[in-house]
Each structure stands twice: as structure tokens, then as C-alpha cells.
Amino acid sequence: MKSTHTIAAVLITGVAALSGCASSSSSRPYDSGAYNGGYSSAPQASAGYGTIDSIQVTRGASGTSGAGAVVGGLVGGLLGNQVGSGSGRTAATVAGAVGGAAVGNHVEANRDAANGADVYQIGIRLDNGDYRTIAQDSVYDLRVGNRVRIVDGRVYRY
């Protein structure tokens, strides 16, 4: 009976610790809103005009939600509980939960990396002399040197 309480305590503690790491943000790695290149902290919702200075393509970041670690920790803890008896069983349960959480997190990260989308960082020199960097999921027909208009954090040819 004591080992059942120990296992329950370890699993609850692990789930609580890992769920605190979970992100509640959307699954999109980059917001399609404007990133102002560090010059301003708030995205600009108004329209602006300028010229494309650079376009960089990056692979979308593969953050994990923590769900893989939680599931892996639970499965690893249950499998570790099947080994040994007494304090050896407790140690195997803890080791299984930690190992399972690590494996589950790794599996989730690999799955998300395979599904990551390209993100285009478009550097724009505005007519007023400011510089803005906009992150968006496609560039369509945009090229370096094009005159563009920025509306609500999206870049369009002008």
C-alpha cells in the first residue's frame, strides 16, 4: 500500500511540474503580425510604405507543449513500477518516469520539427527612414527591391 502512495505522489508531482512548463500559446511558431526589428515593442496596425531590403527564409521553430513529456512520464512510471520490490521498485518508478518524460518530449519535438513550416523574415526600409522586419508564412511574388505596402502586419506589393 505504501508503494502505491509513493507512485501516486511521484506521478502527481511529475505531472504538476511538467504542466507548469506547458505553453498556452498557439501552435504557430511565429505570429503573422509585425516585428519591428527591436525598435518598438508594439506591432503597428497602420499602413506603411517602403522597399524590401532583404528576405530570409527560416524553418519554423519546433517548441513542445509538454504533452509528450507528461504522457512519456506516465508510461515510464507505470513500466518502472513493474520492476523490483520495495525501495528498488520506487527507484525504478522514478527512473522510468524521468526517462519516459525525456523520451516523450524528444518524440514530440521530432514530430513538430517534421511538420514545421517555412517562415519568411522580410526586412523593409520604410519611406520615413525606419526599418521594419515582418515575419509571414509566404512571400508570393515579393522580391528584394520591390515597393511594398504594410497593412496590419502583412506585406503586399505596391
N, CA, C and O of each residue as an XYZ file, in Angstrom:
632
protein
N       0.818     -1.190      0.000
C       0.000      0.000      0.000
C       0.864      1.257      0.000
O       0.515      2.254     -0.632
N       1.996      1.209      0.711
C       2.873      2.359      0.788
C       3.463      2.685     -0.574
O       3.605      3.855     -0.930
N       3.810      1.646     -1.343
C       4.381      1.911     -2.663
C       3.344      2.530     -3.593
O       3.706      3.308     -4.475
N       2.075      2.209     -3.421
C       1.024      2.814     -4.239
C       0.946      4.310     -3.975
O       0.801      5.101     -4.907
N       1.041      4.699     -2.708
C       1.023      6.121     -2.372
C       2.272      6.827     -2.916
O       2.206      7.969     -3.372
N       3.398      6.133     -2.859
C       4.645      6.708     -3.366
C       4.553      6.923     -4.863
O       4.937      7.979     -5.368
N       4.049      5.934     -5.572
C       3.912      6.040     -7.025
C       2.964      7.175     -7.372
O       3.250      7.982     -8.256
N       1.846      7.239     -6.683
C       0.871      8.301     -6.947
C       1.488      9.669     -6.685
O       1.273     10.606     -7.454
N       2.246      9.788     -5.612
C       2.873     11.065     -5.281
C       3.901     11.451     -6.338
O       3.978     12.613     -6.735
N       4.690     10.485     -6.795
C       5.706     10.768     -7.810
C       5.042     11.192     -9.118
O       5.475     12.160     -9.743
N       4.009     10.487     -9.533
C       3.337     10.812    -10.781
C       2.646     12.170    -10.709
O       2.710     12.949    -11.660
N       1.991     12.456     -9.597
C       1.307     13.741     -9.453
C       2.310     14.881     -9.446
O       2.089     15.917    -10.073
N       3.415     14.686     -8.735
C       4.453     15.709     -8.697
C       5.037     15.930    -10.086
O       5.246     17.070    -10.501
N       5.299     14.841    -10.806
C       5.845     14.956    -12.156
C       4.889     15.652    -13.106
O       5.300     16.509    -13.888
N       3.618     15.288    -13.042
C       2.621     15.919    -13.913
C       2.499     17.402    -13.576
O       2.422     18.235    -14.479
N       2.479     17.739    -12.294
C       2.368     19.139    -11.891
C       3.584     19.933    -12.352
O       3.448     21.056    -12.837
N       4.764     19.355    -12.203
C       5.986     20.056    -12.614
C       6.027     20.248    -14.125
O       6.386     21.325    -14.602
N       5.664     19.219    -14.878
C       5.714     19.316    -16.325
C       4.604     20.180    -16.893
O       4.806     20.853    -17.904
N       3.445     20.176    -16.271
C       2.367     21.010    -16.789
C       2.649     22.482    -16.553
O       2.115     23.333    -17.264
N       3.468     22.795    -15.582
C       3.871     24.181    -15.363
C       4.758     24.683    -16.479
O       4.867     25.891    -16.688
N       5.398     23.768    -17.205
C       6.267     24.144    -18.322
C       5.498     24.260    -19.625
O       6.027     24.767    -20.614
N       4.269     23.802    -19.637
C       3.498     23.795    -20.874
C       3.144     25.211    -21.289
O       2.874     26.077    -20.457
N       3.151     25.419    -22.572
C       2.840     26.725    -23.130
C       1.380     26.764    -23.536
O       0.845     25.779    -24.045
N       0.744     27.881    -23.315
C      -0.642     28.017    -23.730
C      -0.766     28.827    -25.002
O      -1.869     29.210    -25.390
N       0.361     29.095    -25.659
C       0.319     29.880    -26.885
C      -0.155     29.016    -28.039
O      -0.257     27.795    -27.921
N      -0.443     29.671    -29.157
C      -0.912     28.945    -30.325
C       0.208     28.069    -30.876
O       1.367     28.217    -30.490
N      -0.142     27.165    -31.772
C       0.850     26.246    -32.312
C       1.714     26.885    -33.387
O       2.698     26.283    -33.818
N       1.372     28.086    -33.830
C       2.180     28.749    -34.843
C       3.460     29.267    -34.214
O       3.404     29.958    -33.196
N       4.614     28.953    -34.792
C       5.865     29.388    -34.202
C       6.092     30.883    -34.301
O       6.749     31.464    -33.438
N       5.564     31.516    -35.333
C       5.722     32.946    -35.495
C       4.354     33.558    -35.684
O       3.504     32.993    -36.372
N       4.142     34.685    -35.090
C       2.912     35.420    -35.310
C       3.025     36.111    -36.660
O       4.107     36.558    -37.039
N       1.935     36.201    -37.378
C       1.980     36.866    -38.667
C       1.974     38.378    -38.508
O       2.026     39.107    -39.498
N       1.912     38.850    -37.279
C       1.954     40.283    -37.021
C       3.341     40.841    -37.248
O       4.279     40.108    -37.559
N       3.458     42.132    -37.090
C       4.714     42.810    -37.377
C       5.705     42.646    -36.243
O       5.351     42.700    -35.065
N       6.952     42.444    -36.627
C       8.052     42.527    -35.678
C       8.855     43.729    -36.106
O       9.299     43.812    -37.251
N       9.041     44.647    -35.207
C       9.620     45.930    -35.577
C      11.125     45.969    -35.465
O      11.693     47.051    -35.318
N      11.792     44.841    -35.529
C      13.236     44.828    -35.503
C      13.824     45.359    -34.212
O      14.979     45.784    -34.189
N      13.054     45.344    -33.139
C      13.545     45.802    -31.854
C      13.392     47.292    -31.640
O      13.761     47.799    -30.580
N      12.853     48.017    -32.626
C      12.746     49.464    -32.491
C      11.505     49.872    -31.714
O      11.473     50.958    -31.135
N      10.505     49.042    -31.690
C       9.277     49.355    -30.966
C       8.726     48.074    -30.385
O       8.863     47.014    -30.997
N       8.110     48.142    -29.226
C       7.633     46.928    -28.570
C       6.258     46.499    -29.040
O       5.878     45.350    -28.815
N       5.494     47.370    -29.683
C       4.137     47.033    -30.095
C       4.051     46.949    -31.614
O       4.641     47.771    -32.315
N       3.310     45.946    -32.133
C       3.119     45.869    -33.577
C       2.332     47.077    -34.081
O       1.457     47.594    -33.386
N       2.646     47.512    -35.271
C       1.951     48.640    -35.859
C       0.784     48.118    -36.685
O       0.970     47.253    -37.541
N      -0.404     48.631    -36.441
C      -1.585     48.185    -37.166
C      -1.854     49.059    -38.390
O      -2.664     48.684    -39.238
N      -1.205     50.193    -38.499
C      -1.461     51.100    -39.602
C      -0.676     50.688    -40.848
O       0.218     49.842    -40.794
N      -1.035     51.308    -41.964
C      -0.364     51.018    -43.223
C       0.924     51.821    -43.315
O       1.014     52.931    -42.791
N       1.918     51.252    -43.984
C       3.175     51.929    -44.224
C       3.696     51.527    -45.588
O       3.333     50.474    -46.113
N       4.557     52.375    -46.172
C       5.100     52.110    -47.497
C       6.611     52.083    -47.425
O       7.218     52.824    -46.653
N       7.219     51.223    -48.235
C       8.666     51.140    -48.239
C       9.169     50.227    -49.327
O       8.445     49.876    -50.259
N      10.457     49.839    -49.188
C      11.134     48.990    -50.170
C      11.731     47.789    -49.450
O      12.319     47.926    -48.378
N      11.572     46.603    -50.054
C      12.116     45.390    -49.447
C      13.636     45.443    -49.518
O      14.218     45.606    -50.590
N      14.261     45.303    -48.363
C      15.717     45.329    -48.237
C      16.296     43.915    -48.225
O      17.373     43.675    -48.770
N      15.569     42.969    -47.595
C      16.056     41.589    -47.512
C      14.896     40.637    -47.257
O      13.865     41.015    -46.703
N      15.092     39.399    -47.675
C      14.139     38.321    -47.386
C      14.949     37.122    -46.935
O      15.821     36.638    -47.657
N      14.652     36.644    -45.728
C      15.337     35.472    -45.192
C      14.306     34.390    -44.912
O      13.223     34.669    -44.398
N      14.647     33.160    -45.252
C      13.771     32.023    -45.012
C      14.324     31.237    -43.839
O      15.504     30.889    -43.813
N      13.466     30.961    -42.869
C      13.859     30.131    -41.722
C      12.834     29.036    -41.546
O      11.657     29.194    -41.872
N      13.304     27.935    -41.028
C      12.408     26.824    -40.718
C      11.712     27.158    -39.419
O      12.352     27.631    -38.480
N      10.420     26.923    -39.346
C       9.637     27.224    -38.154
C      10.194     26.543    -36.924
O      10.641     25.399    -36.994
N      10.171     27.230    -35.801
C      10.650     26.674    -34.534
C       9.753     25.534    -34.100
O       8.547     25.554    -34.345
N      10.340     24.543    -33.457
C       9.571     23.374    -33.043
C       9.513     23.303    -31.528
O      10.170     22.462    -30.915
N       8.747     24.162    -30.937
C       8.553     24.120    -29.499
C       7.633     22.968    -29.126
O       6.814     22.534    -29.936
N       7.764     22.485    -27.930
C       6.904     21.402    -27.486
C       5.902     21.931    -26.483
O       6.173     22.906    -25.780
N       4.749     21.294    -26.413
C       3.698     21.723    -25.493
C       3.850     21.091    -24.121
O       3.229     21.553    -23.165
N       4.651     20.056    -23.999
C       4.806     19.350    -22.729
C       3.940     18.109    -22.643
O       4.106     17.298    -21.733
N       3.020     17.953    -23.579
C       2.130     16.784    -23.566
C       2.915     15.493    -23.765
O       2.612     14.481    -23.133
N       3.914     15.517    -24.632
C       4.731     14.325    -24.864
C       5.495     13.935    -23.619
O       5.636     12.749    -23.322
N       5.993     14.925    -22.881
C       6.725     14.644    -21.649
C       5.809     14.077    -20.583
O       6.203     13.166    -19.855
N       4.595     14.596    -20.477
C       3.645     14.104    -19.473
C       3.246     12.663    -19.774
O       3.270     11.807    -18.891
N       2.880     12.406    -21.019
C       2.482     11.043    -21.395
C       3.654     10.082    -21.240
O       3.497      8.977    -20.721
N       4.824     10.509    -21.692
C       6.010      9.668    -21.554
C       6.344      9.395    -20.102
O       6.730      8.279    -19.754
N       6.199     10.412    -19.238
C       6.456     10.227    -17.809
C       5.486      9.256    -17.176
O       5.884      8.433    -16.351
N       4.218      9.336    -17.549
C       3.221      8.408    -17.005
C       3.495      6.974    -17.446
O       3.462      6.048    -16.636
N       3.764      6.801    -18.731
C       4.039      5.453    -19.242
C       5.323      4.903    -18.628
O       5.372      3.744    -18.217
N       6.363      5.738    -18.566
C       7.621      5.297    -17.971
C       7.475      4.953    -16.501
O       8.073      3.986    -16.029
N       6.688      5.733    -15.771
C       6.443      5.439    -14.358
C       5.694      4.131    -14.168
O       6.003      3.348    -13.269
N       4.706      3.904    -15.025
C       3.955      2.641    -14.928
C       4.831      1.441    -15.267
O       4.739      0.402    -14.613
N       5.676      1.575    -16.281
C       6.580      0.473    -16.629
C       7.637      0.262    -15.549
O       7.975     -0.877    -15.227
N       8.159      1.348    -14.991
C       9.149      1.232    -13.925
C       8.581      0.606    -12.676
O       9.306     -0.038    -11.917
N       7.307      0.784    -12.453
C       6.643      0.203    -11.281
C       6.561     -1.314    -11.367
O       6.363     -1.972    -10.345
N       6.705     -1.874    -12.529
C       6.629     -3.316    -12.715
C       7.934     -4.018    -12.352
O       7.990     -5.247    -12.332
N       8.985     -3.249    -12.065
C      10.305     -3.809    -11.804
C      10.599     -3.784    -10.308
O      10.323     -2.788     -9.639
N      11.148     -4.857     -9.787
C      11.641     -4.912     -8.407
C      10.549     -4.876     -7.357
O       9.363     -5.044     -7.641
N      11.008     -4.646     -6.109
C      10.073     -4.534     -4.983
C      10.679     -3.597     -3.949
O      11.891     -3.387     -3.929
N       9.839     -3.037     -3.094
C      10.295     -2.153     -2.021
C      10.888     -0.867     -2.558
O      10.338     -0.235     -3.460
N      12.040     -0.486     -1.978
C      12.662      0.768     -2.395
C      13.241      0.660     -3.814
O      13.382      1.679     -4.490
N      13.571     -0.524     -4.267
C      14.027     -0.724     -5.640
C      12.923     -0.423     -6.638
O      13.172      0.135     -7.707
N      11.713     -0.793     -6.284
C      10.572     -0.510     -7.147
C      10.339      0.997     -7.219
O      10.047      1.539     -8.285
N      10.469      1.662     -6.083
C      10.281      3.113     -6.055
C      11.325      3.799     -6.931
O      11.003      4.709     -7.694
N      12.579      3.355     -6.817
C      13.644      3.933     -7.636
C      13.399      3.666     -9.116
O      13.616      4.546     -9.948
N      12.949      2.463     -9.450
C      12.663      2.127    -10.849
C      11.494      2.956    -11.369
O      11.496      3.358    -12.533
N      10.498      3.219    -10.529
C       9.357      4.024    -10.935
C       9.793      5.456    -11.236
O       9.399      6.033    -12.249
N      10.605      6.019    -10.353
C      11.093      7.389    -10.564
C      11.959      7.455    -11.813
O      11.804      8.361    -12.632
N      12.875      6.494    -11.962
C      13.748      6.479    -13.131
C      12.927      6.313    -14.417
O      13.216      6.954    -15.427
N      11.919      5.463    -14.375
C      11.056      5.262    -15.544
C      10.281      6.519    -15.897
O      10.125      6.855    -17.071
N       9.795      7.216    -14.866
C       9.037      8.443    -15.118
C       9.932      9.522    -15.721
O       9.529     10.201    -16.666
N      11.133      9.686    -15.190
C      12.058     10.701    -15.713
C      12.494     10.342    -17.131
O      12.485     11.192    -18.021
N      12.873      9.090    -17.338
C      13.295      8.654    -18.665
C      12.162      8.739    -19.678
O      12.363      9.167    -20.815
N      10.974      8.328    -19.258
C       9.819      8.398    -20.151
C       9.476      9.829    -20.536
O       9.097     10.102    -21.675
N       9.612     10.744    -19.574
C       9.335     12.155    -19.865
C      10.335     12.696    -20.883
O       9.959     13.433    -21.794
N      11.596     12.333    -20.730
C      12.622     12.791    -21.668
C      12.358     12.240    -23.068
O      12.438     12.977    -24.051
N      12.046     10.957    -23.160
C      11.778     10.335    -24.452
C      10.516     10.928    -25.083
O      10.501     11.224    -26.278
N       9.457     11.101    -24.284
C       8.211     11.671    -24.797
C       8.399     13.077    -25.330
O       7.832     13.432    -26.363
N       9.187     13.877    -24.638
C       9.464     15.243    -25.092
C      10.256     15.225    -26.397
O       9.994     16.019    -27.300
N      11.221     14.318    -26.489
C      12.037     14.202    -27.707
C      11.174     13.766    -28.902
O      11.320     14.299    -30.002
N      10.290     12.809    -28.683
C       9.413     12.336    -29.754
C       8.506     13.468    -30.229
O       8.314     13.650    -31.431
N       7.945     14.233    -29.281
C       7.071     15.346    -29.661
C       7.840     16.412    -30.440
O       7.326     16.952    -31.420
N       9.056     16.715    -30.015
C       9.867     17.721    -30.713
C      10.190     17.266    -32.135
O      10.140     18.073    -33.063
N      10.520     15.987    -32.321
C      10.816     15.472    -33.660
C       9.585     15.504    -34.552
O       9.686     15.808    -35.741
N       8.434     15.194    -33.993
C       7.201     15.221    -34.766
C       6.892     16.645    -35.211
O       6.515     16.866    -36.362
N       7.049     17.620    -34.301
C       6.768     19.008    -34.643
C       7.779     19.562    -35.640
O       7.414     20.357    -36.506
N       9.051     19.153    -35.534
C      10.079     19.644    -36.452
C       9.797     19.177    -37.871
O      10.042     19.909    -38.831
N       9.286     17.963    -38.006
C       8.977     17.443    -39.332
C       7.814     18.211    -39.963
O       7.722     18.300    -41.187
N       6.928     18.763    -39.135
C       5.772     19.492    -39.640
C       5.992     21.001    -39.648
O       5.066     21.749    -39.963
N       7.197     21.470    -39.310
C       7.470     22.905    -39.247
C       7.332     23.556    -40.607
O       7.670     22.953    -41.625
N       6.844     24.765    -40.632
C       6.643     25.480    -41.883
C       7.729     26.538    -42.041
O       8.298     27.016    -41.059
N       8.005     26.892    -43.285
C       8.959     27.963    -43.542
C       8.357     29.295    -43.111
O       7.162     29.536    -43.282
N       9.195     30.145    -42.556
C       8.792     31.492    -42.170
C       9.717     32.464    -42.874
O      10.936     32.287    -42.866
N       9.149     33.477    -43.477
C       9.911     34.464    -44.226
C      10.042     35.738    -43.401
O       9.041     36.338    -43.010
N      11.275     36.144    -43.140
C      11.567     37.393    -42.437
C      11.850     38.436    -43.516
O      12.871     38.370    -44.201
N      10.945     39.392    -43.661
C      11.058     40.389    -44.721
C      11.506     41.706    -44.100
O      10.783     42.301    -43.300
N      12.710     42.161    -44.474
C      13.241     43.430    -43.993
C      12.833     44.550    -44.932
O      13.069     44.478    -46.138
N      12.214     45.595    -44.370
C      11.676     46.669    -45.190
C      12.204     48.014    -44.689
O      12.112     48.327    -43.502
N      12.760     48.805    -45.614
C      13.163     50.175    -45.325
C      11.958     51.060    -45.655
O      11.604     51.220    -46.823
N      11.332     51.634    -44.626
C      10.143     52.452    -44.828
C      10.516     53.808    -45.427
O      11.656     54.261    -45.319
N       9.542     54.434    -46.050
C       9.759     55.738    -46.677
C      10.187     56.797    -45.666
O      10.891     57.742    -46.020
N       9.766     56.645    -44.408
C      10.130     57.631    -43.385
C      11.508     57.360    -42.775
O      11.922     58.066    -41.856
N      12.227     56.338    -43.279
C      13.577     56.035    -42.818
C      13.658     54.922    -41.786
O      14.747     54.418    -41.511
N      12.527     54.527    -41.209
C      12.521     53.426    -40.238
C      12.758     52.101    -40.950
O      12.605     51.990    -42.166
N      13.137     51.099    -40.157
C      13.354     49.760    -40.684
C      12.443     48.807    -39.927
O      12.409     48.829    -38.697
N      11.705     47.969    -40.649
C      10.816     47.005    -40.013
C      11.109     45.625    -40.562
O      11.469     45.470    -41.729
N      10.952     44.622    -39.710
C      11.066     43.229    -40.124
C       9.719     42.575    -39.881
O       9.205     42.579    -38.762
N       9.157     42.019    -40.930
C       7.848     41.373    -40.858
C       8.051     39.877    -41.076
O       8.728     39.466    -42.018
N       7.460     39.064    -40.196
C       7.506     37.610    -40.352
C       6.157     37.147    -40.883
O       5.113     37.417    -40.290
N       6.198     36.442    -42.014
C       4.960     35.894    -42.554
C       5.223     34.553    -43.217
O       6.370     34.193    -43.481
N       4.151     33.814    -43.482
C       4.264     32.430    -43.928
C       4.560     32.268    -45.415
O       4.917     31.169    -45.841
N       4.426     33.308    -46.209
C       4.750     33.199    -47.638
C       5.136     34.576    -48.168
O       4.822     35.599    -47.560
N       5.824     34.586    -49.313
C       6.216     35.848    -49.938
C       5.554     36.051    -51.298
O       5.709     37.108    -51.909
N       4.816     35.047    -51.777
C       4.141     35.117    -53.067
C       5.084     35.650    -54.138
O       6.026     34.963    -54.533
N       4.838     36.866    -54.610
C       5.658     37.426    -55.683
C       6.574     38.540    -55.186
O       7.010     39.372    -55.981
N       6.869     38.574    -53.905
C       7.723     39.621    -53.346
C       9.191     39.317    -53.619
O       9.633     38.175    -53.488
N       9.951     40.360    -54.004
C      11.385     40.233    -54.262
C      12.108     41.420    -53.627
O      11.501     42.461    -53.378
N      13.392     41.259    -53.372
C      14.204     42.352    -52.854
C      14.165     43.502    -53.862
O      14.341     43.285    -55.061
N      13.939     44.704    -53.383
C      13.851     45.881    -54.234
C      12.429     46.291    -54.581
O      12.219     47.402    -55.067
N      11.433     45.419    -54.345
C      10.039     45.756    -54.631
C       9.541     46.863    -53.713
O       9.910     46.933    -52.540
N       8.698     47.726    -54.267
C       7.967     48.689    -53.452
C       6.795     47.942    -52.821
O       6.073     47.215    -53.503
N       6.614     48.125    -51.527
C       5.583     47.370    -50.822
C       4.775     48.270    -49.891
O       5.165     49.388    -49.556
N       3.662     47.735    -49.505
C       2.776     48.373    -48.540
C       2.597     47.401    -47.389
O       2.391     46.209    -47.618
N       2.671     47.883    -46.158
C       2.464     47.054    -44.970
C       1.098     47.403    -44.401
O       0.847     48.548    -44.027
N       0.217     46.411    -44.337
C      -1.113     46.610    -43.788
C      -1.367     45.533    -42.741
O      -1.330     44.339    -43.042
N      -1.621     45.958    -41.528
C      -1.921     45.045    -40.422
C      -0.907     43.911    -40.310
O      -1.287     42.758    -40.105
N       0.361     44.222    -40.440
C       1.418     43.241    -40.230
C       1.672     42.311    -41.393
O       2.404     41.333    -41.239
N       1.092     42.578    -42.561
C       1.339     41.789    -43.767
C       1.944     42.688    -44.842
O       1.649     43.882    -44.905
N       2.789     42.105    -45.682
C       3.471     42.858    -46.733
C       2.804     42.544    -48.074
O       2.584     41.382    -48.414
N       2.485     43.606    -48.832
C       1.868     43.469    -50.150
C       2.620     44.335    -51.149
O       3.130     45.399    -50.798
N       2.686     43.872    -52.406
C       3.303     44.706    -53.463
C       2.477     45.950    -53.663
O       1.251     45.938    -53.547
N       3.181     47.032    -53.969
C       2.531     48.328    -54.139
C       2.531     48.718    -55.594
O       2.027     49.784    -55.947
